[in-house]
Amino acid sequence: MRFALALMLLASPAALPAQIAPGSQPETAPGPIGVRIMPSTGADHELRESRERIREGRKSGTLKKSQARGLRREANQNDALAERYGRDGLSDSKRRELEMRGRALQSLTEAQRTQPRRP
């Protein structure tokens, strides 16, 4: 037992210098990395697309002023919700909810734009 302990003590200092190559420099760690948590790009894209379709619908006359106002209000609510969710980081369920709300707004916008106009 003493022999094994003495052998370990003698072997330890000899093994340490062999670990480091002479003249080598330690690698430098990369600098700080900035991370910014943003809402899902899919939800952002759908919201921008919906706003554009609302503008086009209003400009072309396929959306009444009141319809466009209601759709914009819904887009603003989606925007506020995305902002609130994004503060704490976006979980998968929150990201999916925002994407679904964006798709629903797109569908609603297209449905109202393609409705036959009543005289």
PyMOL CGO cylinders between C-alpha atoms (Angstrom):
from pymol import cmd
from pymol.cgo import CYLINDER

trace = [
    CYLINDER, 0.00, 0.00, 0.00, 2.81, 2.41, 0.89, 0.3, 1, 1, 1, 1, 1, 1,
    CYLINDER, 2.81, 2.41, 0.89, 4.63, 1.46, -2.26, 0.3, 1, 1, 1, 1, 1, 1,
    CYLINDER, 4.63, 1.46, -2.26, 1.58, 2.31, -4.45, 0.3, 1, 1, 1, 1, 1, 1,
    CYLINDER, 1.58, 2.31, -4.45, 1.16, 5.66, -2.67, 0.3, 1, 1, 1, 1, 1, 1,
    CYLINDER, 1.16, 5.66, -2.67, 4.84, 6.52, -3.10, 0.3, 1, 1, 1, 1, 1, 1,
    CYLINDER, 4.84, 6.52, -3.10, 4.69, 5.53, -6.78, 0.3, 1, 1, 1, 1, 1, 1,
    CYLINDER, 4.69, 5.53, -6.78, 1.66, 7.79, -7.33, 0.3, 1, 1, 1, 1, 1, 1,
    CYLINDER, 1.66, 7.79, -7.33, 3.36, 10.73, -5.65, 0.3, 1, 1, 1, 1, 1, 1,
    CYLINDER, 3.36, 10.73, -5.65, 6.48, 10.30, -7.75, 0.3, 1, 1, 1, 1, 1, 1,
    CYLINDER, 6.48, 10.30, -7.75, 4.58, 9.82, -11.01, 0.3, 1, 1, 1, 1, 1, 1,
    CYLINDER, 4.58, 9.82, -11.01, 2.30, 12.88, -10.60, 0.3, 1, 1, 1, 1, 1, 1,
    CYLINDER, 2.30, 12.88, -10.60, 4.92, 15.66, -10.93, 0.3, 1, 1, 1, 1, 1, 1,
    CYLINDER, 4.92, 15.66, -10.93, 6.49, 13.95, -13.94, 0.3, 1, 1, 1, 1, 1, 1,
    CYLINDER, 6.49, 13.95, -13.94, 3.16, 13.67, -15.78, 0.3, 1, 1, 1, 1, 1, 1,
    CYLINDER, 3.16, 13.67, -15.78, 2.17, 17.34, -15.42, 0.3, 1, 1, 1, 1, 1, 1,
    CYLINDER, 2.17, 17.34, -15.42, 4.90, 18.89, -17.64, 0.3, 1, 1, 1, 1, 1, 1,
    CYLINDER, 4.90, 18.89, -17.64, 4.13, 16.33, -20.33, 0.3, 1, 1, 1, 1, 1, 1,
    CYLINDER, 4.13, 16.33, -20.33, 0.57, 17.72, -20.58, 0.3, 1, 1, 1, 1, 1, 1,
    CYLINDER, 0.57, 17.72, -20.58, 1.66, 21.13, -21.88, 0.3, 1, 1, 1, 1, 1, 1,
    CYLINDER, 1.66, 21.13, -21.88, 3.66, 21.46, -25.07, 0.3, 1, 1, 1, 1, 1, 1,
    CYLINDER, 3.66, 21.46, -25.07, 6.62, 23.85, -24.75, 0.3, 1, 1, 1, 1, 1, 1,
    CYLINDER, 6.62, 23.85, -24.75, 6.10, 27.22, -26.39, 0.3, 1, 1, 1, 1, 1, 1,
    CYLINDER, 6.10, 27.22, -26.39, 2.38, 26.73, -27.02, 0.3, 1, 1, 1, 1, 1, 1,
    CYLINDER, 2.38, 26.73, -27.02, 0.00, 29.52, -26.13, 0.3, 1, 1, 1, 1, 1, 1,
    CYLINDER, 0.00, 29.52, -26.13, -3.40, 28.88, -24.60, 0.3, 1, 1, 1, 1, 1, 1,
    CYLINDER, -3.40, 28.88, -24.60, -6.30, 29.61, -26.92, 0.3, 1, 1, 1, 1, 1, 1,
    CYLINDER, -6.30, 29.61, -26.92, -8.07, 32.88, -26.24, 0.3, 1, 1, 1, 1, 1, 1,
    CYLINDER, -8.07, 32.88, -26.24, -11.73, 32.71, -25.41, 0.3, 1, 1, 1, 1, 1, 1,
    CYLINDER, -11.73, 32.71, -25.41, -14.08, 34.50, -27.81, 0.3, 1, 1, 1, 1, 1, 1,
    CYLINDER, -14.08, 34.50, -27.81, -15.46, 37.86, -26.73, 0.3, 1, 1, 1, 1, 1, 1,
    CYLINDER, -15.46, 37.86, -26.73, -18.94, 38.36, -25.36, 0.3, 1, 1, 1, 1, 1, 1,
    CYLINDER, -18.94, 38.36, -25.36, -21.79, 37.27, -27.58, 0.3, 1, 1, 1, 1, 1, 1,
    CYLINDER, -21.79, 37.27, -27.58, -24.93, 39.38, -27.73, 0.3, 1, 1, 1, 1, 1, 1,
    CYLINDER, -24.93, 39.38, -27.73, -28.16, 37.39, -27.72, 0.3, 1, 1, 1, 1, 1, 1,
    CYLINDER, -28.16, 37.39, -27.72, -31.47, 39.03, -28.44, 0.3, 1, 1, 1, 1, 1, 1,
    CYLINDER, -31.47, 39.03, -28.44, -34.68, 37.09, -28.06, 0.3, 1, 1, 1, 1, 1, 1,
    CYLINDER, -34.68, 37.09, -28.06, -37.18, 38.03, -30.71, 0.3, 1, 1, 1, 1, 1, 1,
    CYLINDER, -37.18, 38.03, -30.71, -40.64, 36.77, -31.56, 0.3, 1, 1, 1, 1, 1, 1,
    CYLINDER, -40.64, 36.77, -31.56, -40.84, 34.12, -34.18, 0.3, 1, 1, 1, 1, 1, 1,
    CYLINDER, -40.84, 34.12, -34.18, -39.97, 35.26, -37.68, 0.3, 1, 1, 1, 1, 1, 1,
    CYLINDER, -39.97, 35.26, -37.68, -42.94, 33.29, -38.99, 0.3, 1, 1, 1, 1, 1, 1,
    CYLINDER, -42.94, 33.29, -38.99, -45.32, 35.28, -36.82, 0.3, 1, 1, 1, 1, 1, 1,
    CYLINDER, -45.32, 35.28, -36.82, -43.61, 38.56, -37.80, 0.3, 1, 1, 1, 1, 1, 1,
    CYLINDER, -43.61, 38.56, -37.80, -43.88, 37.75, -41.48, 0.3, 1, 1, 1, 1, 1, 1,
    CYLINDER, -43.88, 37.75, -41.48, -47.55, 36.84, -41.24, 0.3, 1, 1, 1, 1, 1, 1,
    CYLINDER, -47.55, 36.84, -41.24, -48.33, 40.04, -39.35, 0.3, 1, 1, 1, 1, 1, 1,
    CYLINDER, -48.33, 40.04, -39.35, -46.50, 42.22, -41.89, 0.3, 1, 1, 1, 1, 1, 1,
    CYLINDER, -46.50, 42.22, -41.89, -48.23, 40.36, -44.73, 0.3, 1, 1, 1, 1, 1, 1,
    CYLINDER, -48.23, 40.36, -44.73, -51.64, 40.90, -43.10, 0.3, 1, 1, 1, 1, 1, 1,
    CYLINDER, -51.64, 40.90, -43.10, -51.01, 44.62, -42.64, 0.3, 1, 1, 1, 1, 1, 1,
    CYLINDER, -51.01, 44.62, -42.64, -49.98, 44.90, -46.29, 0.3, 1, 1, 1, 1, 1, 1,
    CYLINDER, -49.98, 44.90, -46.29, -53.13, 43.08, -47.44, 0.3, 1, 1, 1, 1, 1, 1,
    CYLINDER, -53.13, 43.08, -47.44, -55.27, 45.37, -45.29, 0.3, 1, 1, 1, 1, 1, 1,
    CYLINDER, -55.27, 45.37, -45.29, -53.62, 48.42, -46.92, 0.3, 1, 1, 1, 1, 1, 1,
    CYLINDER, -53.62, 48.42, -46.92, -54.11, 46.94, -50.39, 0.3, 1, 1, 1, 1, 1, 1,
    CYLINDER, -54.11, 46.94, -50.39, -57.73, 46.08, -49.63, 0.3, 1, 1, 1, 1, 1, 1,
    CYLINDER, -57.73, 46.08, -49.63, -58.45, 49.58, -48.42, 0.3, 1, 1, 1, 1, 1, 1,
    CYLINDER, -58.45, 49.58, -48.42, -56.68, 51.17, -51.38, 0.3, 1, 1, 1, 1, 1, 1,
    CYLINDER, -56.68, 51.17, -51.38, -58.46, 48.98, -53.94, 0.3, 1, 1, 1, 1, 1, 1,
    CYLINDER, -58.46, 48.98, -53.94, -61.84, 49.39, -52.26, 0.3, 1, 1, 1, 1, 1, 1,
    CYLINDER, -61.84, 49.39, -52.26, -62.28, 45.67, -51.47, 0.3, 1, 1, 1, 1, 1, 1,
    CYLINDER, -62.28, 45.67, -51.47, -62.31, 46.51, -47.75, 0.3, 1, 1, 1, 1, 1, 1,
    CYLINDER, -62.31, 46.51, -47.75, -64.58, 49.06, -46.15, 0.3, 1, 1, 1, 1, 1, 1,
    CYLINDER, -64.58, 49.06, -46.15, -63.09, 51.55, -43.73, 0.3, 1, 1, 1, 1, 1, 1,
    CYLINDER, -63.09, 51.55, -43.73, -64.76, 49.82, -40.76, 0.3, 1, 1, 1, 1, 1, 1,
    CYLINDER, -64.76, 49.82, -40.76, -63.48, 46.40, -41.87, 0.3, 1, 1, 1, 1, 1, 1,
    CYLINDER, -63.48, 46.40, -41.87, -59.93, 47.69, -42.23, 0.3, 1, 1, 1, 1, 1, 1,
    CYLINDER, -59.93, 47.69, -42.23, -60.13, 49.36, -38.82, 0.3, 1, 1, 1, 1, 1, 1,
    CYLINDER, -60.13, 49.36, -38.82, -61.22, 46.09, -37.16, 0.3, 1, 1, 1, 1, 1, 1,
    CYLINDER, -61.22, 46.09, -37.16, -58.47, 44.13, -38.90, 0.3, 1, 1, 1, 1, 1, 1,
    CYLINDER, -58.47, 44.13, -38.90, -55.86, 46.69, -37.90, 0.3, 1, 1, 1, 1, 1, 1,
    CYLINDER, -55.86, 46.69, -37.90, -57.09, 46.51, -34.31, 0.3, 1, 1, 1, 1, 1, 1,
    CYLINDER, -57.09, 46.51, -34.31, -56.60, 42.73, -34.40, 0.3, 1, 1, 1, 1, 1, 1,
    CYLINDER, -56.60, 42.73, -34.40, -53.10, 43.18, -35.88, 0.3, 1, 1, 1, 1, 1, 1,
    CYLINDER, -53.10, 43.18, -35.88, -52.24, 45.65, -33.10, 0.3, 1, 1, 1, 1, 1, 1,
    CYLINDER, -52.24, 45.65, -33.10, -53.42, 43.15, -30.48, 0.3, 1, 1, 1, 1, 1, 1,
    CYLINDER, -53.42, 43.15, -30.48, -51.22, 40.47, -32.05, 0.3, 1, 1, 1, 1, 1, 1,
    CYLINDER, -51.22, 40.47, -32.05, -48.31, 42.90, -32.04, 0.3, 1, 1, 1, 1, 1, 1,
    CYLINDER, -48.31, 42.90, -32.04, -48.81, 43.76, -28.35, 0.3, 1, 1, 1, 1, 1, 1,
    CYLINDER, -48.81, 43.76, -28.35, -49.08, 40.09, -27.45, 0.3, 1, 1, 1, 1, 1, 1,
    CYLINDER, -49.08, 40.09, -27.45, -45.86, 39.28, -29.34, 0.3, 1, 1, 1, 1, 1, 1,
    CYLINDER, -45.86, 39.28, -29.34, -44.10, 42.11, -27.51, 0.3, 1, 1, 1, 1, 1, 1,
    CYLINDER, -44.10, 42.11, -27.51, -45.31, 40.88, -24.14, 0.3, 1, 1, 1, 1, 1, 1,
    CYLINDER, -45.31, 40.88, -24.14, -44.41, 37.26, -24.86, 0.3, 1, 1, 1, 1, 1, 1,
    CYLINDER, -44.41, 37.26, -24.86, -41.00, 38.26, -26.23, 0.3, 1, 1, 1, 1, 1, 1,
    CYLINDER, -41.00, 38.26, -26.23, -39.91, 39.95, -23.00, 0.3, 1, 1, 1, 1, 1, 1,
    CYLINDER, -39.91, 39.95, -23.00, -39.55, 36.67, -21.12, 0.3, 1, 1, 1, 1, 1, 1,
    CYLINDER, -39.55, 36.67, -21.12, -38.42, 34.61, -24.08, 0.3, 1, 1, 1, 1, 1, 1,
    CYLINDER, -38.42, 34.61, -24.08, -40.67, 32.80, -26.48, 0.3, 1, 1, 1, 1, 1, 1,
    CYLINDER, -40.67, 32.80, -26.48, -41.70, 29.27, -25.53, 0.3, 1, 1, 1, 1, 1, 1,
    CYLINDER, -41.70, 29.27, -25.53, -42.81, 26.88, -28.26, 0.3, 1, 1, 1, 1, 1, 1,
    CYLINDER, -42.81, 26.88, -28.26, -46.45, 27.17, -27.24, 0.3, 1, 1, 1, 1, 1, 1,
    CYLINDER, -46.45, 27.17, -27.24, -46.36, 30.98, -27.28, 0.3, 1, 1, 1, 1, 1, 1,
    CYLINDER, -46.36, 30.98, -27.28, -44.61, 30.98, -30.66, 0.3, 1, 1, 1, 1, 1, 1,
    CYLINDER, -44.61, 30.98, -30.66, -47.26, 28.62, -32.07, 0.3, 1, 1, 1, 1, 1, 1,
    CYLINDER, -47.26, 28.62, -32.07, -50.04, 30.79, -30.63, 0.3, 1, 1, 1, 1, 1, 1,
    CYLINDER, -50.04, 30.79, -30.63, -48.60, 33.89, -32.32, 0.3, 1, 1, 1, 1, 1, 1,
    CYLINDER, -48.60, 33.89, -32.32, -48.23, 32.05, -35.62, 0.3, 1, 1, 1, 1, 1, 1,
    CYLINDER, -48.23, 32.05, -35.62, -51.82, 30.77, -35.44, 0.3, 1, 1, 1, 1, 1, 1,
    CYLINDER, -51.82, 30.77, -35.44, -53.13, 34.24, -34.60, 0.3, 1, 1, 1, 1, 1, 1,
    CYLINDER, -53.13, 34.24, -34.60, -51.20, 35.59, -37.59, 0.3, 1, 1, 1, 1, 1, 1,
    CYLINDER, -51.20, 35.59, -37.59, -52.66, 32.94, -39.89, 0.3, 1, 1, 1, 1, 1, 1,
    CYLINDER, -52.66, 32.94, -39.89, -56.14, 33.60, -38.56, 0.3, 1, 1, 1, 1, 1, 1,
    CYLINDER, -56.14, 33.60, -38.56, -55.73, 37.32, -39.27, 0.3, 1, 1, 1, 1, 1, 1,
    CYLINDER, -55.73, 37.32, -39.27, -54.54, 36.57, -42.81, 0.3, 1, 1, 1, 1, 1, 1,
    CYLINDER, -54.54, 36.57, -42.81, -57.54, 34.31, -43.41, 0.3, 1, 1, 1, 1, 1, 1,
    CYLINDER, -57.54, 34.31, -43.41, -59.96, 36.86, -42.00, 0.3, 1, 1, 1, 1, 1, 1,
    CYLINDER, -59.96, 36.86, -42.00, -58.44, 39.60, -44.13, 0.3, 1, 1, 1, 1, 1, 1,
    CYLINDER, -58.44, 39.60, -44.13, -58.70, 37.54, -47.32, 0.3, 1, 1, 1, 1, 1, 1,
    CYLINDER, -58.70, 37.54, -47.32, -62.25, 36.46, -46.48, 0.3, 1, 1, 1, 1, 1, 1,
    CYLINDER, -62.25, 36.46, -46.48, -63.38, 40.05, -46.02, 0.3, 1, 1, 1, 1, 1, 1,
    CYLINDER, -63.38, 40.05, -46.02, -61.57, 41.22, -49.15, 0.3, 1, 1, 1, 1, 1, 1,
    CYLINDER, -61.57, 41.22, -49.15, -63.19, 38.58, -51.34, 0.3, 1, 1, 1, 1, 1, 1,
    CYLINDER, -63.19, 38.58, -51.34, -66.74, 38.99, -50.01, 0.3, 1, 1, 1, 1, 1, 1,
    CYLINDER, -66.74, 38.99, -50.01, -69.15, 40.19, -52.65, 0.3, 1, 1, 1, 1, 1, 1,
    CYLINDER, -69.15, 40.19, -52.65, -69.91, 43.86, -52.11, 0.3, 1, 1, 1, 1, 1, 1,
    CYLINDER, -69.91, 43.86, -52.11, -73.51, 44.78, -51.40, 0.3, 1, 1, 1, 1, 1, 1,
    CYLINDER, -73.51, 44.78, -51.40, -74.83, 47.90, -53.05, 0.3, 1, 1, 1, 1, 1, 1,
]
cmd.load_cgo(trace, "trace")
